Amino acid sequence: MRLIINGRQEEIEGTEIGLPELFRLRKVRNPEAVTVELNGRLLKRAEIPSAVVRDGDRLELLYFIGGGGALPPGARFDTKAVHAGAPDGDRFGATVAPVYQCSSFAHESPAALAEVFAGRRFGHVYSRISNPTVALLEEKVAALEDGIGAVACSSGMAAITLAVTGIASCGDEIVSGRGLFGGTHALFGRTLPRLGITARFAGSADADGFSRALTARTKLLFVEALGNPGLETADIGGIARIARRAGVPLVVDSTAVTPFLMRPKEWGADVVVHSSTKYLNGHGNAVGGVIVDLGAFDWGGGMFPDLSPYAERYGELAFLARIRREVHRDFGACLSPMNAFLTLMGIETLGLRMPRHCDNAAALARALVEGGAVSVTYPGLPSYPQHALAARQFGGRFGAMIAARLGSRDRAFRFIEGLVLARNLANIGDTRTLVLHPASTIYAEFPEEERRALGAAPDLVRICAGIEDPADLVEDFTRALGRI
Ligand SMILES: Cc1ncc(COP(=O)(O)O)c(C=O)c1O
Protein backbone atom coordinates (compact mmCIF):
# COMPACT_ATOMS: atom_id res chain seq x y z
CA MET A 1 0.00 0.00 0.00
CA ARG A 2 0.94 3.62 -0.41
CA LEU A 3 0.87 6.05 2.49
CA ILE A 4 1.62 9.76 2.42
CA ILE A 5 3.73 10.36 5.54
CA ASN A 6 4.63 13.98 6.23
CA GLY A 7 3.99 14.84 2.62
CA ARG A 8 6.14 12.04 1.21
CA GLN A 9 4.83 8.90 -0.50
CA GLU A 10 5.98 5.66 1.14
CA GLU A 11 5.43 2.01 0.14
CA ILE A 12 4.47 -0.30 3.01
CA GLU A 13 3.74 -4.04 2.66
CA GLY A 14 0.16 -5.25 3.11
CA THR A 15 -3.23 -3.56 2.73
CA GLU A 16 -3.49 -2.08 6.21
CA ILE A 17 -1.27 -1.67 9.24
CA GLY A 18 -1.80 -0.74 12.89
CA LEU A 19 -0.14 2.53 13.91
CA PRO A 20 1.97 0.89 16.67
CA GLU A 21 3.29 -1.57 14.08
CA LEU A 22 4.06 1.29 11.68
CA PHE A 23 5.99 3.04 14.47
CA ARG A 24 7.93 -0.19 15.09
CA LEU A 25 8.77 -0.47 11.38
CA ARG A 26 9.99 3.12 11.36
CA LYS A 27 11.99 2.54 14.59
CA VAL A 28 10.19 5.34 16.45
CA ARG A 29 11.65 5.22 19.97
CA ASN A 30 8.84 6.87 21.91
CA PRO A 31 5.60 6.46 19.96
CA GLU A 32 3.65 7.95 22.90
CA ALA A 33 5.37 11.26 22.26
CA VAL A 34 4.34 11.52 18.60
CA THR A 35 1.35 13.63 17.60
CA VAL A 36 -0.57 11.93 14.78
CA GLU A 37 -2.89 13.53 12.27
CA LEU A 38 -4.67 10.91 10.15
CA ASN A 39 -6.35 12.23 7.02
CA GLY A 40 -6.55 15.69 8.57
CA ARG A 41 -7.90 14.58 11.97
CA LEU A 42 -5.73 14.85 15.10
CA LEU A 43 -5.84 11.53 16.97
CA LYS A 44 -6.15 11.46 20.74
CA ARG A 45 -3.32 9.62 22.51
CA ALA A 46 -5.77 6.95 23.62
CA GLU A 47 -6.76 6.29 19.98
CA ILE A 48 -3.23 5.63 18.77
CA PRO A 49 -2.78 2.02 20.02
CA SER A 50 -5.83 0.81 18.08
CA ALA A 51 -5.59 3.11 15.03
CA VAL A 52 -5.21 1.40 11.64
CA VAL A 53 -3.95 3.04 8.45
CA ARG A 54 -4.87 1.89 4.95
CA ASP A 55 -3.76 2.39 1.35
CA GLY A 56 -3.93 6.06 0.35
CA ASP A 57 -4.11 7.43 3.91
CA ARG A 58 -2.33 10.66 4.73
CA LEU A 59 -0.37 10.81 7.98
CA GLU A 60 1.21 13.86 9.59
CA LEU A 61 3.62 12.86 12.37
CA LEU A 62 5.03 15.46 14.76
CA TYR A 63 7.81 14.33 17.07
CA PHE A 64 7.99 15.69 20.60
CA ILE A 65 11.33 15.26 22.35
CA GLY A 66 11.16 14.50 26.06
CA GLY A 67 8.31 12.03 26.33
CA GLY A 68 7.79 8.32 26.54
CA GLY A 69 10.56 6.48 28.26
CA ALA A 70 10.60 3.26 26.22
CA LEU A 71 9.61 1.04 29.16
CA PRO A 72 7.46 -2.06 29.49
CA PRO A 73 3.97 -0.93 30.59
CA GLY A 74 3.35 -1.28 34.32
CA ALA A 75 7.02 -1.05 35.36
CA ARG A 76 7.34 -0.14 39.04
CA PHE A 77 9.13 2.83 40.62
CA ASP A 78 12.65 1.47 41.13
CA THR A 79 12.60 -0.24 37.74
CA LYS A 80 11.65 3.03 36.09
CA ALA A 81 14.31 4.89 38.09
CA VAL A 82 16.95 2.58 36.62
CA HIS A 83 15.63 1.79 33.14
CA ALA A 84 13.51 4.76 31.96
CA GLY A 85 15.42 7.12 29.72
CA ALA A 86 18.15 4.56 29.04
CA PRO A 87 20.06 5.05 25.82
CA ASP A 88 19.16 2.63 23.06
CA GLY A 89 20.76 2.01 19.73
CA ASP A 90 24.16 3.22 20.91
CA ARG A 91 26.74 1.76 18.57
CA PHE A 92 29.05 0.74 21.44
CA GLY A 93 26.23 -0.60 23.63
CA ALA A 94 26.48 2.18 26.24
CA THR A 95 24.15 1.47 29.16
CA VAL A 96 24.36 4.92 30.73
CA ALA A 97 23.61 8.12 28.88
CA PRO A 98 26.40 9.30 26.60
CA VAL A 99 27.06 13.00 27.24
CA TYR A 100 26.33 14.80 23.99
CA GLN A 101 28.44 17.80 24.91
CA CYS A 102 27.79 19.68 21.70
CA SER A 103 25.84 22.81 20.95
CA SER A 104 24.33 21.79 17.62
CA PHE A 105 23.61 18.81 15.38
CA ALA A 106 24.37 18.47 11.67
CA HIS A 107 21.88 16.93 9.22
CA GLU A 108 22.50 15.57 5.76
CA SER A 109 20.63 18.20 3.73
CA PRO A 110 18.89 21.57 4.12
CA ALA A 111 15.56 19.79 3.56
CA ALA A 112 16.29 17.31 6.36
CA LEU A 113 17.29 20.10 8.76
CA ALA A 114 14.13 22.03 7.89
CA GLU A 115 12.05 18.92 8.69
CA VAL A 116 13.78 18.44 12.03
CA PHE A 117 13.19 22.11 12.87
CA ALA A 118 9.49 21.64 12.07
CA GLY A 119 9.30 18.50 14.24
CA ARG A 120 8.33 16.37 11.22
CA ARG A 121 11.50 14.32 11.45
CA PHE A 122 12.94 13.08 14.75
CA GLY A 123 16.18 14.79 15.69
CA HIS A 124 17.92 17.57 17.56
CA VAL A 125 19.08 20.84 16.07
CA TYR A 126 20.54 22.98 18.84
CA SER A 127 21.11 22.26 22.53
CA ARG A 128 19.24 25.36 23.73
CA ILE A 129 16.11 23.69 22.36
CA SER A 130 16.81 19.99 22.95
CA ASN A 131 19.75 17.66 23.43
CA PRO A 132 19.94 13.84 23.39
CA THR A 133 21.38 13.54 26.94
CA VAL A 134 18.89 16.03 28.34
CA ALA A 135 16.06 14.20 26.53
CA LEU A 136 16.93 10.99 28.41
CA LEU A 137 16.55 12.86 31.71
CA GLU A 138 13.20 14.22 30.50
CA GLU A 139 12.06 10.69 29.67
CA LYS A 140 13.15 9.38 33.08
CA VAL A 141 11.39 12.08 35.11
CA ALA A 142 8.25 11.89 32.94
CA ALA A 143 8.16 8.13 33.55
CA LEU A 144 8.58 8.51 37.34
CA GLU A 145 5.77 11.07 37.52
CA ASP A 146 3.60 9.06 35.12
CA GLY A 147 3.45 12.12 32.87
CA ILE A 148 3.07 12.39 29.11
CA GLY A 149 6.37 14.22 28.68
CA ALA A 150 8.79 16.68 30.22
CA VAL A 151 11.05 19.62 29.48
CA ALA A 152 14.23 19.96 31.54
CA CYS A 153 15.51 23.43 32.43
CA SER A 154 18.64 25.08 33.76
CA SER A 155 17.35 25.19 37.37
CA GLY A 156 14.29 24.69 39.51
CA MET A 157 13.59 28.42 39.31
CA ALA A 158 13.73 28.20 35.51
CA ALA A 159 11.24 25.31 35.60
CA ILE A 160 8.81 27.37 37.71
CA THR A 161 9.28 30.52 35.60
CA LEU A 162 8.74 28.65 32.33
CA ALA A 163 5.78 26.62 33.61
CA VAL A 164 3.99 29.77 34.80
CA THR A 165 4.81 31.90 31.75
CA GLY A 166 3.85 28.97 29.52
CA ILE A 167 0.31 29.30 30.90
CA ALA A 168 -0.18 32.88 32.13
CA SER A 169 0.40 36.15 30.25
CA CYS A 170 0.41 39.86 31.06
CA GLY A 171 -2.85 40.76 32.83
CA ASP A 172 -3.39 37.26 34.22
CA GLU A 173 -3.32 36.17 37.83
CA ILE A 174 -2.16 33.07 39.64
CA VAL A 175 -3.12 31.78 43.09
CA SER A 176 -0.25 30.29 45.06
CA GLY A 177 0.18 28.56 48.37
CA ARG A 178 1.87 30.81 50.95
CA GLY A 179 4.50 28.37 52.19
CA LEU A 180 7.04 28.92 49.43
CA PHE A 181 10.75 28.63 48.85
CA GLY A 182 12.21 32.18 49.01
CA GLY A 183 13.19 32.26 45.33
CA THR A 184 9.66 31.33 44.25
CA HIS A 185 8.20 33.90 46.65
CA ALA A 186 10.41 36.59 45.10
CA LEU A 187 9.47 35.44 41.58
CA PHE A 188 5.73 35.57 42.33
CA GLY A 189 5.85 38.66 44.51
CA ARG A 190 8.25 40.87 42.55
CA THR A 191 9.55 39.63 39.22
CA LEU A 192 6.38 38.27 37.59
CA PRO A 193 4.35 41.36 38.60
CA ARG A 194 6.84 43.41 36.57
CA LEU A 195 5.75 41.32 33.56
CA GLY A 196 2.07 41.88 34.43
CA ILE A 197 1.41 38.47 36.05
CA THR A 198 0.24 38.95 39.62
CA ALA A 199 -0.11 36.43 42.43
CA ARG A 200 -2.67 36.07 45.20
CA PHE A 201 -1.78 33.84 48.12
CA ALA A 202 -3.70 31.32 50.21
CA GLY A 203 -2.72 28.82 52.89
CA SER A 204 -1.30 25.72 51.21
CA ALA A 205 -3.55 23.47 53.27
CA ASP A 206 -6.59 25.72 52.82
CA ALA A 207 -8.40 24.65 49.65
CA ASP A 208 -11.29 27.04 50.46
CA GLY A 209 -8.76 29.87 50.66
CA PHE A 210 -7.69 29.03 47.08
CA SER A 211 -11.34 29.11 46.05
CA ARG A 212 -11.84 32.55 47.62
CA ALA A 213 -8.73 33.93 45.91
CA LEU A 214 -9.96 33.00 42.41
CA THR A 215 -10.92 35.80 40.03
CA ALA A 216 -11.96 35.87 36.38
CA ARG A 217 -8.27 36.42 35.55
CA THR A 218 -6.88 33.40 37.41
CA LYS A 219 -4.99 31.16 35.02
CA LEU A 220 -3.33 28.64 37.33
CA LEU A 221 -3.00 27.44 40.90
CA PHE A 222 0.43 26.68 42.36
CA VAL A 223 1.56 24.89 45.51
CA GLU A 224 4.71 23.46 47.00
CA ALA A 225 3.82 19.92 48.07
CA LEU A 226 5.84 20.38 51.26
CA GLY A 227 6.80 24.01 51.76
CA ASN A 228 10.44 24.95 52.22
CA PRO A 229 11.30 25.95 54.98
CA GLY A 230 7.90 26.36 56.73
CA LEU A 231 7.11 22.67 56.10
CA GLU A 232 3.40 23.21 55.47
CA THR A 233 1.82 20.20 53.73
CA ALA A 234 -0.34 21.28 50.78
CA ASP A 235 -3.81 19.79 50.45
CA ILE A 236 -3.20 18.79 46.85
CA GLY A 237 -6.41 16.77 46.42
CA GLY A 238 -8.56 19.62 47.78
CA ILE A 239 -6.81 22.31 45.73
CA ALA A 240 -6.95 20.13 42.59
CA ARG A 241 -10.75 19.98 42.96
CA ILE A 242 -10.90 23.80 43.13
CA ALA A 243 -8.69 24.00 40.03
CA ARG A 244 -10.89 21.51 38.15
CA ARG A 245 -14.04 23.48 38.99
CA ALA A 246 -12.40 26.75 37.89
CA GLY A 247 -11.14 25.17 34.65
CA VAL A 248 -7.50 26.05 35.37
CA PRO A 249 -4.47 23.78 35.87
CA LEU A 250 -2.82 23.01 39.22
CA VAL A 251 0.98 23.17 39.13
CA VAL A 252 2.75 21.37 42.00
CA ASP A 253 6.36 21.93 43.04
CA SER A 254 7.21 18.43 44.25
CA THR A 255 10.90 19.08 44.92
CA ALA A 256 10.86 18.26 48.65
CA VAL A 257 8.93 15.00 48.33
CA THR A 258 9.97 13.65 44.91
CA PRO A 259 7.87 11.10 43.00
CA PHE A 260 9.10 8.49 45.48
CA LEU A 261 6.90 9.90 48.26
CA MET A 262 4.05 11.22 46.14
CA ARG A 263 2.85 11.31 42.55
CA PRO A 264 0.81 14.55 42.25
CA LYS A 265 -1.10 12.98 39.34
CA GLU A 266 -2.79 10.60 41.80
CA TRP A 267 -4.10 13.65 43.69
CA GLY A 268 -5.46 15.43 40.60
CA ALA A 269 -2.60 17.82 39.74
CA ASP A 270 -1.92 18.77 36.11
CA VAL A 271 1.73 19.84 35.99
CA VAL A 272 4.69 18.97 38.23
CA VAL A 273 7.84 21.04 38.55
CA HIS A 274 11.05 19.96 40.25
CA SER A 275 14.27 21.53 41.27
CA SER A 276 16.30 18.48 40.22
CA THR A 277 19.22 20.12 42.05
CA LYS A 278 17.80 18.50 45.22
CA TYR A 279 16.81 14.85 45.73
CA LEU A 280 16.54 13.82 42.07
CA ASN A 281 20.22 14.57 41.57
CA GLY A 282 20.77 13.80 45.23
CA HIS A 283 24.51 14.42 45.41
CA GLY A 284 24.76 18.19 45.33
CA ASN A 285 26.65 18.27 42.05
CA ALA A 286 24.32 19.81 39.42
CA VAL A 287 21.71 22.57 39.36
CA GLY A 288 18.68 21.74 37.20
CA GLY A 289 14.90 21.67 36.89
CA VAL A 290 12.15 19.74 35.13
CA ILE A 291 8.55 20.46 34.05
CA VAL A 292 6.26 17.44 33.59
CA ASP A 293 2.77 17.50 32.04
CA LEU A 294 0.63 14.84 33.70
CA GLY A 295 -1.74 14.66 30.73
CA ALA A 296 -4.93 15.50 32.64
CA PHE A 297 -5.59 19.07 31.52
CA ASP A 298 -7.35 20.04 28.28
CA TRP A 299 -5.18 22.89 26.97
CA GLY A 300 -7.43 23.41 23.96
CA GLY A 301 -10.46 24.20 26.13
CA GLY A 302 -10.68 27.88 25.13
CA MET A 303 -9.51 29.37 28.44
CA PHE A 304 -6.00 29.75 27.00
CA PRO A 305 -6.15 31.39 23.57
CA ASP A 306 -2.33 31.48 23.34
CA LEU A 307 -2.25 27.71 23.67
CA SER A 308 -4.98 27.02 21.11
CA PRO A 309 -2.65 26.93 18.08
CA TYR A 310 -0.49 24.40 19.95
CA ALA A 311 -3.57 22.35 20.90
CA GLU A 312 -4.64 22.24 17.25
CA ARG A 313 -1.23 21.00 16.18
CA TYR A 314 0.05 18.97 19.14
CA GLY A 315 -3.19 17.84 20.84
CA GLU A 316 -2.51 16.73 24.41
CA LEU A 317 1.15 17.72 24.13
CA ALA A 318 0.16 21.39 23.55
CA PHE A 319 1.53 22.77 26.82
CA LEU A 320 4.88 20.99 26.56
CA ALA A 321 5.15 21.91 22.87
CA ARG A 322 4.64 25.56 23.82
CA ILE A 323 7.24 25.28 26.57
CA ARG A 324 9.76 23.57 24.26
CA ARG A 325 9.13 25.66 21.15
CA GLU A 326 8.45 29.02 22.76
CA VAL A 327 9.24 29.94 26.37
CA HIS A 328 12.09 27.46 26.95
CA ARG A 329 13.62 28.29 23.59
CA ASP A 330 13.12 32.05 23.93
CA PHE A 331 14.22 32.51 27.55
CA GLY A 332 17.13 30.18 26.84
CA ALA A 333 17.00 28.43 30.22
CA CYS A 334 18.34 25.10 28.95
CA LEU A 335 19.99 22.38 31.04
CA SER A 336 23.57 21.46 30.22
CA PRO A 337 24.14 17.88 28.98
CA MET A 338 26.66 17.23 31.77
CA ASN A 339 24.17 18.30 34.44
CA ALA A 340 21.55 16.06 32.82
CA PHE A 341 24.00 13.15 32.95
CA LEU A 342 24.77 13.71 36.65
CA THR A 343 21.05 13.93 37.44
CA LEU A 344 20.30 10.77 35.43
CA MET A 345 22.90 8.95 37.52
CA GLY A 346 21.45 10.32 40.75
CA ILE A 347 17.88 9.30 39.97
CA GLU A 348 18.86 5.64 39.56
CA THR A 349 19.21 5.38 43.36
CA LEU A 350 16.35 7.71 44.36
CA GLY A 351 14.25 4.81 45.69
CA LEU A 352 17.13 3.65 47.88
CA ARG A 353 18.10 7.09 49.15
CA MET A 354 14.69 8.53 50.05
CA PRO A 355 13.77 6.01 52.78
CA ARG A 356 17.16 6.61 54.47
CA HIS A 357 16.77 10.42 54.16
CA CYS A 358 13.31 10.18 55.74
CA ASP A 359 14.33 7.74 58.50
CA ASN A 360 17.35 9.88 59.40
CA ALA A 361 15.16 13.00 59.54
CA ALA A 362 12.70 11.20 61.85
CA ALA A 363 15.58 10.17 64.15
CA LEU A 364 17.00 13.71 64.19
CA ALA A 365 13.56 15.24 64.85
CA ARG A 366 13.11 12.96 67.88
CA ALA A 367 16.64 13.77 69.12
CA LEU A 368 15.96 17.53 68.81
CA VAL A 369 12.71 17.21 70.78
CA GLU A 370 14.45 15.14 73.46
CA GLY A 371 17.46 17.50 73.47
CA GLY A 372 15.26 20.47 74.40
CA ALA A 373 14.87 22.47 71.16
CA VAL A 374 12.23 25.19 71.68
CA SER A 375 10.08 23.72 68.91
CA VAL A 376 10.58 21.12 66.21
CA THR A 377 8.49 21.02 63.05
CA TYR A 378 8.67 17.72 61.20
CA PRO A 379 5.67 16.22 59.38
CA GLY A 380 6.40 12.80 60.93
CA LEU A 381 5.96 14.04 64.52
CA PRO A 382 2.50 13.50 66.05
CA SER A 383 2.65 17.18 67.17
CA TYR A 384 2.79 18.33 63.51
CA PRO A 385 -0.56 20.05 62.78
CA GLN A 386 -1.16 18.30 59.45
CA HIS A 387 0.32 14.96 60.40
CA ALA A 388 -2.68 12.95 59.13
CA LEU A 389 -2.76 14.78 55.77
CA ALA A 390 1.00 14.33 55.32
CA ALA A 391 0.78 10.62 56.24
CA ARG A 392 -2.03 10.09 53.71
CA GLN A 393 -0.50 12.11 50.92
CA PHE A 394 3.14 11.05 51.27
CA GLY A 395 2.53 7.34 51.82
CA GLY A 396 3.65 7.17 55.47
CA ARG A 397 7.03 8.89 54.98
CA PHE A 398 7.60 12.53 55.77
CA GLY A 399 10.55 13.88 53.85
CA ALA A 400 13.99 14.87 55.09
CA MET A 401 13.49 18.49 56.17
CA ILE A 402 13.14 19.61 59.79
CA ALA A 403 12.63 23.15 61.09
CA ALA A 404 13.97 23.57 64.62
CA ARG A 405 13.58 26.75 66.69
CA LEU A 406 16.28 27.25 69.27
CA GLY A 407 15.21 30.35 71.19
CA SER A 408 17.36 33.07 69.58
CA ARG A 409 19.45 33.83 66.55
CA ASP A 410 22.62 33.51 68.66
CA ARG A 411 21.65 30.05 69.87
CA ALA A 412 20.80 29.05 66.29
CA PHE A 413 24.24 30.22 65.12
CA ARG A 414 26.02 28.47 68.02
CA PHE A 415 24.14 25.25 67.25
CA ILE A 416 25.23 25.35 63.59
CA GLU A 417 28.82 26.14 64.62
CA GLY A 418 28.80 23.17 67.03
CA LEU A 419 27.88 20.60 64.38
CA VAL A 420 30.70 18.50 62.96
CA LEU A 421 29.02 16.37 60.29
CA ALA A 422 26.34 18.73 58.98
CA ARG A 423 27.42 21.22 56.33
CA ASN A 424 26.24 24.81 56.62
CA LEU A 425 25.02 25.68 53.15
CA ALA A 426 22.04 26.82 51.07
CA ASN A 427 20.76 23.62 49.51
CA ILE A 428 18.62 20.62 50.33
CA GLY A 429 18.60 17.04 49.08
CA ASP A 430 22.24 15.98 49.36
CA THR A 431 23.73 12.70 50.65
CA ARG A 432 25.37 14.92 53.31
CA THR A 433 23.27 16.39 56.11
CA LEU A 434 22.81 20.12 55.54
CA VAL A 435 21.85 22.96 57.87
CA LEU A 436 21.02 26.59 57.19
CA HIS A 437 19.88 29.66 59.08
CA PRO A 438 17.23 30.81 56.54
CA ALA A 439 16.49 34.24 58.12
CA SER A 440 20.04 35.53 57.55
CA THR A 441 20.54 33.93 54.13
CA ILE A 442 17.84 33.02 51.56
CA TYR A 443 15.23 35.17 53.34
CA ALA A 444 17.49 38.03 54.45
CA GLU A 445 16.22 40.38 51.71
CA PHE A 446 12.58 40.14 52.85
CA PRO A 447 11.12 42.43 55.55
CA GLU A 448 10.79 40.79 59.00
CA GLU A 449 7.00 40.30 58.67
CA GLU A 450 7.29 38.59 55.29
CA ARG A 451 10.16 36.44 56.57
CA ARG A 452 8.12 35.16 59.50
CA ALA A 453 5.08 34.50 57.27
CA LEU A 454 7.33 32.35 55.07
CA GLY A 455 8.39 30.36 58.13
CA ALA A 456 11.89 31.85 58.48
CA ALA A 457 11.82 32.94 62.15
CA PRO A 458 15.07 34.49 63.54
CA ASP A 459 15.83 31.45 65.73
CA LEU A 460 14.95 28.81 63.12
CA VAL A 461 17.46 26.34 61.70
CA ARG A 462 16.54 24.31 58.63
CA ILE A 463 17.93 20.81 58.74
CA CYS A 464 18.00 18.51 55.78
CA ALA A 465 18.94 14.97 56.78
CA GLY A 466 21.47 13.16 54.61
CA ILE A 467 22.03 9.44 54.30
CA GLU A 468 24.87 9.04 56.84
CA ASP A 469 24.61 6.51 59.68
CA PRO A 470 21.75 7.81 61.87
CA ALA A 471 23.63 7.08 65.11
CA ASP A 472 26.46 9.43 64.08
CA LEU A 473 23.99 12.16 63.15
CA VAL A 474 22.04 11.85 66.39
CA GLU A 475 25.30 12.01 68.40
CA ASP A 476 26.46 15.07 66.47
CA PHE A 477 23.14 16.93 66.85
CA THR A 478 22.67 16.00 70.52
CA ARG A 479 26.22 17.14 71.34
CA ALA A 480 25.75 20.48 69.51
CA LEU A 481 22.37 21.09 71.14
CA GLY A 482 23.78 20.36 74.59
CA ARG A 483 26.44 23.06 74.10
CA ILE A 484 24.31 26.06 73.11
C1 LIG B 1 10.94 23.74 46.78
C2 LIG B 1 11.93 24.41 45.89
N1 LIG B 1 11.55 24.77 44.65
C3 LIG B 1 12.41 25.38 43.80
C4 LIG B 1 13.70 25.66 44.17
C5 LIG B 1 14.62 26.34 43.20
O1 LIG B 1 15.48 25.43 42.64
P1 LIG B 1 16.91 25.80 41.99
O2 LIG B 1 17.78 26.24 43.09
O3 LIG B 1 17.32 24.52 41.32
O4 LIG B 1 16.65 26.90 41.02
C6 LIG B 1 14.15 25.29 45.44
C7 LIG B 1 15.55 25.59 45.83
O5 LIG B 1 15.93 25.51 46.98
C8 LIG B 1 13.24 24.65 46.32
O6 LIG B 1 13.61 24.28 47.56
The ligand as an ORCA input file, in Angstrom:
! r2SCAN-3c Opt
* xyz 0 1
  C      10.943     23.744     46.777
  C      11.927     24.414     45.886
  N      11.553     24.771     44.648
  C      12.411     25.379     43.796
  C      13.705     25.659     44.173
  C      14.618     26.344     43.203
  O      15.479     25.425     42.640
  P      16.911     25.797     41.985
  O      17.783     26.235     43.095
  O      17.322     24.519     41.323
  O      16.651     26.902     41.015
  C      14.148     25.291     45.436
  C      15.547     25.588     45.834
  O      15.934     25.509     46.984
  C      13.240     24.654     46.322
  O      13.609     24.280     47.556
*
